[in-house]
Amino acid sequence: MVKILKTDEQYDTAIDRRSKLNDIISESPEGTTKKETDELEILALVIGEYEKVHFPAGVKLRMKPCPFRHDKKELIVDIHRQQGYFVFCRICKASGPYGKGELEAVEIWNDRQKIT
């Protein structure tokens, strides 16, 4: 059950769970249950709210907007345990290539080809 995050420990646990769910979904999209996808969406919301309150904008200020939604309000930098950091849109699910760190992931996101 997903709850409102109040501590850094709860935040870290939620980040780990989100990473595990991302792994499950990426490895077997057709085998993913509705419960798993619903949990991932709820985690994205509670993690996003926690980050808005507890972390400065920092790297996010340098991000270009999502090419599909044309804003950056719902962009986050996430980590996949095996592949690295990436920029991810919580609304349309667009994501950028992996980088070795947050800054590199943002730089790769910003250097993408323009969609016409």
Buried (B, 14 or more C-beta within 10 A) or exposed (E): EBEEBEEEEBBEEBBEBBBEBBBBBEEEEEEBEEEBBEBBEBBBEBBBEBBEEEEEEEBBEEBBEBBEBEEBEBBBBBBBEEEBBBBBBBEEEBBBBBBEEBBBBBBBBEEEEEEE
